[in-house]
Amino acid sequence: MDDVKTRTRRQILEAAAGILEREGAQAVSTRSVAAAAGIRAASLYQLFGDKDALLAALAVHGFGLYLAEKHELAPTGDPVADLRRGWDLHVGFGLRHPAFYVLMFGTDRPGRRAPAAQEAHDLLLRFLSRVADAGRLRVPALTAAGLLHSGVTGVTLSLIGAPAADRDPEISARMRDTLIGSLTTDPPPVTDPSLAARALALDSALDAAEEAAEGATEGAALPLRPAETALLRDWLNQLAR
């Protein structure tokens, strides 16, 4: 029974994705998707509920496509270059799949978090942790992630909204280089990183340790109380200046 539900769910999502890509989110309705999938509308309601739930599932489906492309980016010896490649892939995905992108990274009302926001944030932090580990990050990883996410989604949505003939291909590259250049440093001339770089690397490692502890079993928490962790972060930020 579960296999049948899984196949039906995939069939519905593929049909909905086709409508989304061809005609946009406004054309995605329970009736149109049920007809395209060759099922009864009642079956769709049983699996997804209403249209909002179906669109949310489509956003998750779209992020799976996005991640599949990201995972093809094998890390190189230059984490900053990898960050630039990740930016270009992000923008390229948005221009190839504009309806999916708007559904994933847009929002229909103030205060509502975009469906892919948290997943994209976590993925970006993993890229930035490698930059910090190399001693090449100027600011805390969380600050850099916020700036980069705002920059790349803003550029992508702006390009999607412009007629194809009016898009300036240099806008994304200039924004990428300006923003990443302000957040990172050149490779250090010596193997021993500076105190500031060490502090930022430790701050990034602390983020990773906290994330791992949240998903671990009891007893695997960090050996610091919340107040101590906050104090350590404050010291690290002071040393990184």
N, C-alpha and C positions, 0 to 999 in steps of 0.2 A: 504494500500500500504506500509506504514511504517513497519507494522508487517511482511509483506512478505520480505521486504528488510532486516529486523533484523534477520529473520530466515535464509535467504540465506547467510547473512554475517557470522552468527554463523556456518552454515554448511560448508562454505569455510574455516573458521579458524580451525574448528575441523579436516577437511581433511588435511589442511596444517600442523597442529600440528602433526598428525599421521606420515606424511612423514618426517617431521623434526626429530621426535624422533627415527624413524626407520633407516633413511638413511642420516641424516645430512642436513645442510643448502644448500649444493651444489645440492641436489636433488629436492629442492623446486623451481619449475618453474610454470609459469602461466598455461602452458599446463598440467603438471602433477597434479597440484592441481584441475584444472577444471575437469579433468577426474575422479579423486578420489571423488570429490564432486558431480559428476553426473550433471554438468551444462555446459552451453556453455562458452567458453573462453571470449566471449563478455560481459557476465554477470559479470564475475570476474573483467574485466577491468573497467566496470561501477562503481563498488563498491570500488575497491582498486587502480585502475590505473595500475602501473607497478609492477615489482617484488620487487623493493626496498620498495615501500609503503606496499606491502603485508608482507615483512619481518619485517617492523617497527610495523605493526599491530600485528604480531606474538609475537614480543618482549613485547608489552603491554599485550597481552593475557598471556604470560608466567609470567609477573609480577603479574597478577591477581592470578595465581596459587600460586606464592610465598607468596603473602600477605595473602591468605587464610590459609596457614600454619602458618604464623607469628601470625595471630589473634587467633590461638588456644593456644598460649602461654599466659596464664593468669598471670598477674603480681603477684609476691610474695612479701614478706616483705623485701627482699634483692635485691635491684636494680642491684648490681654488679653481683650477681648470675644470674639474668635475662639477663644481658648483655652477660654472658658466654653461656647461653642457646640459645640466639639469634645467637651467632657466630656458634654454633654447628648446628643449624637448617639451617643457610645459607649454610654452607659447605655441609651438607647432601642433601639439595635441588640440589646443583650443581652436586653432584655425581650421584644423581638419574635421573637428567634431564640435562646431559652435553650439548647437542645441544642447548637446550633452554638457558642454562646459558651463553654459549659463545655468543649467539645472544643478550642476555640481557645486559651483562656486558663487552663484548669485544668491540673492535672498528676496523674498516677495514682500517683506515688511521689516521695518527697523527693529533691531533687537533679536531677530531670528537668525540663529547661526546657520551658515551655509552647510549643506549636508556633508561635504567633503572636507570641511575646515579642519577638524581635529586630525583626521588621517594625514592630510597634507602637511599640517604643522609637525606631526611626529616624524614624517619622512624627511622634512627639511632639517629638523634637529639632528637627524642621523648624518646628513651631509655636513652640517656645521660642526659636529663633534670631531670629524676627521680634520677639519680646518683648524679647530682649536688644539687638537692633539699635535698638529704640526707646528704650533706656536705662531700661527699666522692670522689669528682673529683679534681685531682691535676692541671689540665690545663683547659683553656677555652673549652667549648663544641665544637666549630667549629674546633679547633685544634685536639681534641680527635677524632672527627668524620672523619677527613681526614686521620689520622693515622690508625684508625680501618678499614675504608673502603679499604684503600690500602692494609692492612695486610690480611684481610679476602678474598678479591677478588684475591690477589696474591697467597695465599695458595690454594684456590679452583681451579684456573686455572692451577696451577702447578700440583695438584693431577689429574685433568681431563686429562692433557697431558701425564701423566705417565701410562704405562700399569698397569692394575689392580693388577697383581701379584707383581709389584714392588712398590706399594704405601705403604708408612710407615704411619700407623694410628696414630703414636705419633706426627707427624709433626704439624698437625693442633692444637692438644691440647697444645703442647709446645709453639707454636707461640701465641695462645690465652692467655695462662696464663702469658707469658712474657710481652706481650703488654698490656693487661688489668691490670696486676699488676703494670706496670710502670705509668699508667694513673689514678689509683684509690688508695684510702687509705683504711685501715681497718676501721670498724665501730668506731666512736668516743667513747671514754670511758665515756664521760659525755654527758648529753642531750644538753648542750649549745655548738653550733658549733664554730669553730675558726673564726677569722676575715677573713682569706683567704677563708674558705669554704663558708662564707656568701657572699663574693664578687663573687665567682664563681656561687653561686646559683642565685644571682641577675643578673649576666651576662646571665645566661641561661633563666631567666624569661624575660629579655629584648628581647632576640631572639624570644621567644614565643609571646610577645606583638607586636613586629614588624610584625611577620608573620600574626597575627590576624588582625592587622590594614590594611595590604595590601589587605585582602579580605573583609574588612568591608565597610560600606557605608561612604559617605563623612561626615566628622565631627568626625570620630572615630579614627583619627590618634593620634600618641603619642604626648604628650604635650611638646615635645622637638624638636628643630631644628636639622637638620643633623649634624651640627658642634658640638652642645651640646651633641648629642648622641655619637659621636665619642670621645669627651673629656671624657664623663662618662665611656665609654668602656676602655679608656686608664687608667683612675684612678682605675677601677676595676681590670684590669690586673696587675697594680702595687701592689695593695693590696693583690692579690692572690699569689704573689711570696713568 
